Amino acid sequence: MGQNWVCKETAACDLGDARLNRRLGAVLEAIGERPGKSLPTAFQDWANTKAAYRFFANGSVSEDKILEGHFAASAQRIQATDGPILILQDTTEFSFKRAHPEKIGFTKVSTGHKLKDRRHQKHMICGLLMHASLAITPDGLPLGLTAAKFWSRDRFKGTTALKRKINPTRVPIGQKESVRWLENLRRSTELTGAPERCVHIGDRESDIFELYCLAQDLGTNFLVRSCVDRLAKDGRTTIARVMADVEAGGTHEIAFHDAKGQAQKAILTVKFATMTVRPPIGKQKKYQHHALQIIHAEELSPPDDRPAVFWKLITNLPVENHEDAIHKLGWYARRWTIETFFKTLKTGCRIEDARLTTADRLANYIALCCVVAWRISWLTILGRQAPAGSPEAVFTHPERILLERATPPKRKNAPRDLAFYMTALARLGGYLDRNSDPPPGTTVIWRGFTRLADLDEGFRAAQTGQKILVGN
């Protein structure tokens, strides 16, 4: 889609060599034009494909340096907005099939079928893990990544036995993988330069007492889903026991998708309370207690075919009435945005089809695809929130001409705004554009990008051919 967006997302990158910096922009542009395609398909010739493979293998290139420009661009977009910024944290896994999986590492142990001795077969899953922080507006517009961490694991030896011997709460946070939640919180807060505006949102895995303490030290905010029934008040009771005696402030209806992707609705009874939350017994000498707000939202009369919705949230944001509680529930529901980002990254960019052979090369490739996946998500939501916006910042002049020509006659009289061209792009990706259809999603957008790149290449080839004919 032209060089403009590529320049913005790589302007602050410095790989230590001007040629590497130029190659970074070229690789990002090629992947952005054909998300999900193999590197040979994206580059269309062997010379550029080979140069891309050399780029990913270069020792001067790392995922941190690749994303440095995008982080800086994210900070600029955050500074250009007003109000709270929701920073969503989550972890995802990428699995690969390799003849030499030790060159990449492992993510987990998988349990297979039963053997003759009735034990289950176990095998290691080759892959990488990524923990990312995505900044969005309260309306759901993705502003960009603010932190990302990649890692893999060695073979798991004696892990279960170790857990039997050591209480996990007594292990220092710096020796656990969960320290990534704290690292991303710190990096994201520093990047924004406005800790009071940030609201760090995470699922049950982020329910870490050290995270509460770090947020207080940095002067920032958090909203996480609780999985631990922590000690409360004077330490002789727990959060669950206190909340059991709290009267509901009212009800609230939510719409969501279940595990099968089916649209669902639920009516929740909402409780909220402010209480003293104490650290685990093994950490009470190191950490102070905190006055935090607790929100419990439990579904009334759940159906039999799915689990009941029950959100237990904990935050340091003020919750003084039922409306405040509903407001925070709405913010937590925005956490689904990072799941959509991961889906775009995995399914749209087809990360797990990449044939790169080492963890470092794959991390470099995933980092570039993160920028592409963010842009697809950003454009998808932008097209919904600002349909009357200018398309010049998104599409080049030849691309707009191609999209206009691809538009059915009955739609060609529509205003030439951003919504017109985004719908035309989605139509290339299989969007039917019926009056009853919802706005296009990320799937048809990333398919449309690939089709548009092919049309643009054909358009340029046709122009070159005409010049040759005229010259002859």
N, C-alpha and C positions, 0 to 999 in steps of 0.2 A: 504494500500500500504506500509505496514511496518511501523516501528517506527521512521525512520529517519526524515521525514518531520514533524511528530508530535513533536519530541524533539526540532526541530528548532523553531517551532511556539509557544512553551510553555516554552522554557528555561528561559525566564525572568519573568515568572509568579510566584507569591508567595501568596498563599492563607492562609498562616499562619500555615499550617499543612502539613507534608510530605505525609500523606495519601490522603488528598484532592488534592495535586499536582499530585500524581499518578493517582487518579481517573479522574482528568481533562484530562490527556493524554489518558487514556483508553476510555473515552467518546468521545473525539475528533476523535480518531482512528476509533471507531465503526461507528460514523456518517459519517466520511470521506469514509469508505469502502462501505456504503450503503446509499448514499444521497437520501433523499426523503422517506425513509422507516420509519415506526413507531419505537419508541424506543424498544418495544418487538421484532420486526423483526430485528432491528440492533444488538441487544445483544444476541438473540437466546436462552436465558434462564431467568428464573424469578429472580434469585439471582442478576445478573448483571443489569437487568432492574430495579429492586427495588433500587439498589445502585445508579443508574443514577437519578432516581426520587428524592432520598434523597440528591444527589449532587445539583440538581437545586434548592431544597428547603432550602439548608443550608444558614444560615444567614451570614456566612463568605464568601460566594461566591457572586460576583457581576459581571455585564457585563464589568465594567472597569477593574477589576482584571483579568478576563478571556482574554480580548483583550490586556492586557499589554505586554504579550510575543509576540503577533503578531505585535503590533506596533514597538517593538524593532527590530524584524526581518525585518520589512518593512524599518526601518531606515538603517539597514545594507545593504539591497539590493539597496537602494537609494545611499548610500555612495560608493557602488561598481560600480556605473555608472557614466558617464560623461555627461555634457551638461544639458539643462533645464529639469525640472521635472514638468509635468502637474498634478496638484492636482484638481481633479474633485469633486465638491460638489453638493449634491442633497438630496431630502427628499423622502421617500417612506412610504406607509401605509400598515399595516397588519390588516386584518379584521378577527374577530372570532365570532362564534355563541356560546353563553353561557347562562345558566339558570340564572347566577348571574353576569351580565356584569359589575356591579360596582366594582368587584374585579380586573378588568383589566383596565377599563376606556373607553373613547370614542374618536373617531377621528373627526367626523363631523356629521352634520344633513343631512339626506337623504330625498328627496321629493318623496312621493309615489303617488298612484292614487287619483282621486278626490273623496271627500265624498259627501253625499247628499246635504250639504249646499254649494257645489261647491268649497269649500276650499280643498287644497291638504293635504293629510295625511303626517305628518312628523314623523320621528323616528330617534333615535340615532344609529350610527354605532359603535359597540363595537370593540376596537382594540388598537394597539400601532402605534406610528410613530417613524421612525428612520431617523436621518440626518447623512449622512456618507461622508467622504472624502477619495477618492481613488487616490493613486499616480500611474501614468503611465509614460512611456517614450514617447517622441514625435512619436515614431513608433507604439505606442499602447500597449506595453507590460505592464500588470498590475504588479506593484511591491508590492502592499499591501495597506491596510487601514492605514490611519494616524490619524484619529479621528472618533468618532462615539458617537452619543447622542440618547438616547431612552426616550420617554415620552408619556403620554396619557393626555387626558383632562377630567375635570369634566363636568357635564351637562352645556350646554350653556344657560345662563339666561340673557335676555336683551342685547345680543350682538349687534343686529341690532340697537336697540334704543341708545346704547352707542356710536356707530359710528356716529349717527346723531348729537350728542352733542359735540363730541371731534374730532378735526382735527388730524388724525393719525400721521401726520408729527410732531406734537408737543408733542407726547408721548415719553418719554425717551426710547432709544433703549433697555436699560436693563429691561424694563417692557414689552417688546414684545417677541413673539416667534422667531422673525427674528434675535434676538441676537445670535442664534445658528450659523448663517453664520460667525459672528465675532469670536465666540469661537472656531469653527473648524479651521478657518484661523490661529488664534494664536497658537493653539495646533499643527497643522500640520507644521507650520513654525518652531516652537521650536523643534519639533521632528527631522526634517531634519538637523537642525544645519547649513543650508546654505540658508538663506532667498533670496539671490540674484538669486539662481537657480530656485526657485519655481515660478510657474505661476498658480494662483488660478482661476479656471474656473467655472462659474455658469450660470444658466439660468436666466430668467427675474426676478425671485423671489429674486435673489442676488443683484439686482440693488439698493444698499443701500449706501447712501453718507458716512455713518460711516465706511463702508467697505473700501472706498477709503482712508479715513483718517488713518485707522488702518494699511493698507498696506504701506502707506508712513512712518508711525512711525516705523514699523518693518523692513523697507528696502526691502520689497518683492514686487511681481508683481501680477496683476490681469487682467483678460480678461472676462468680463461678458456681457451678452445680456441685452440691456437696455429696460426698459418698461416705463420710466419716461422721458418726454420731459423737461429736466432740463434747468434752466436759464444759459445763456452763455454770454461770453464776458463781457460787463459792467453791465449785469443784465437786460438790456432792450430788450433782444431778447432771443430766445431759440435755443437749438441744432438743432431741425428740421428746423427752419427758416434759420439758417446758412448753413446747409447741402443742402437745396433746391437750393442754389446759387453756390454750388461747382460742378465743372465739373467732369464727370466720368474719372477715370484713365485708364479704360479698362473693359474688360469682363472676366468672369471666369465660367467654366462649372463644376458643381458638380453632384455627384451621391448620392442618398439617398433613404430611404424607407418611403413611406407615412404612414398615420394612419392605413391603412389596411395591411401594411407590403409589399406592392408592390414596386418593384424597379422602381425608377424614375430618370430622369436627368433634369437638369435645367441650363440655361445660365443666369448668374447674371451680372448686371452692377455694378461696384464697385466704390464707392466714399470714400475718406478718407480726414481727416483734423485734425489739431491740434488747440485746442481752450481752453479758460478759461471756466471751468465749476464751477458754483457757487452753494452753498448749498441752500436748501429750505429757504424761507423767515423766517420761524419760527426758523431756526437754524443758521442764518448768524452771530449772535453774538458769537456762540460757536465754529464754524468751519470755517476754511480758504478755499478759493477757490483753485482749482487745475488746472494745465495745463495738459490736457489729450488728448488722440488720439481717434477720432471717426471714425468708419468704417460702412458704409451703403452698403449692398449688396442686390439688389432688382432684382427679376426675370423679364426677358424680355419675353413678350408674353406667360403668364402662360396658361395652359389648363383650360377648363371650369369645369372639374370634381374634382378639388381640389383647395385649397387656394394657392395664390402666395407665393413663398418663399421670405421673407424679413427679413434679419438679421440686427439688429442695435447693433453694438458692441461698447463697451467703454473700454479703457485699458490705463495703464500707461507705456506700452512697446513702444519703438520707432516704428513709422510707417512713413517712409520717402518717400516711393515710392510704385508703384503698386505691386511689388513683395513682399514687406513687408506686405501689406494688405492681399494678397493671402495667405501668410504664416500664418498669424493670423487666417484667416478663416479656414484654415486646422486644426489648433490647436483647435479651437472651435468645429469643427466637431467631434473631438475625444471625446467630451462630451457624445456621444452615448455609450461609453464603460461602463459608470456607469449604464446606463439603462440596458445593457446586464447583468451586475453584479446583479442588482436587479431582473431581470428575472430569472437568475440562482438561486438566493436566494429563490424567491417565488415559482417558478414552479419546479425547480430541487430539492431543499431541502424541498419543500412543507410545508413551515412554517405555513400556515394558517390551516393545518390539525392537528397541534399539540394540544394535549388535556390538557396541563398544565393549571392550573386554576387561577393563579395570574399574575399580570404584572411583578413582579420581576422574577418569574420562567421562564416566556416566554422570558424576556429580556436576561436572562442567556443562554437560548437555542438558541435564535437568534444570540447572540454573537458568539457561537461556530459554528453555521452554516455559519456565515460571513467568517470565516477562510476557511471552506470547499468550499464555493462559490468562494472565491478569488482563491483558488488553482485550481479549475476546469477552471476558466477563464485564469489563468496564463499558465496552461499546454496547453490549446487550442491554445493560441497565440504563445507560445514557440514552439509548434510543427510546426507552420507555418514559424516562423522567424529563427529557428535553427534546421532544419530537420536533419542535419548531427550530431547533438549533441549526447552525451552519454546517453543511457537509464538507466544506473545503478543508477543514482541519483533519478530516478522516480519509477522504478519497481524492485522488489526483483527478485532473481534468479528463484524461482518457478513460479512467475507471468510471467516472460519472457518465460519460457518453455510452460506455458499454452497458452500464446498468440501466440507463434510459432505454436503450435499444432492446434490452431483454425484458422490459416491462410490458405486460399485456395491454392492448389498446384501451381497454376500459379503465385502466389505472393511470394512463399517461397524462391525464388532465389534472392530477393531484399536484399540490404545491411541491416545488423542488427543495424540500427541507431535509433534515437529517432522517426523519422517519421514512420518507420516500425511498431514500437510497439504502437504508438499513433493511427495509422490507424487500427491496429488490435483491439485495445481497442474500437475505434469508431464502428468498424464492429460488435462487440458484442452488441452495443447499437442501431443497426439498420442502420448503414451507409452502403450504397451499394457499394462504392468504384469503381464506373464506371469511365472510362477515362474522361468523360464529367462532372463529379460531382465536385463541389467546395470543398475546404478543409473541414474536419469535424468541426462542431460547438459545442457549449457547451451542447446542448441537447443530442446528441448521446454520448458525453463524459461522462456525469453523468449517463446515462443509462448503459454505458459500465462498469463503476466502480462497479455498483451493480452486474452485471452479472459476472465480474471477481472475486468479493468477494465470490460469490456462487461457482464458479469453484475452487477457491483456497481452500475453506472449504472442498469441495468434494475430492480434491487432498490429503489434509492432512488426511481426514478420511480414504481414501483408503490406504495410507501409514501405518496408525495405524493398519488397519485391516490386512495388509500383515505381519506386525511384530507379531501380535497375532497368526496368522496361522503358521508362522515359529517357534514361541516359542512353540506351541503345537506339 
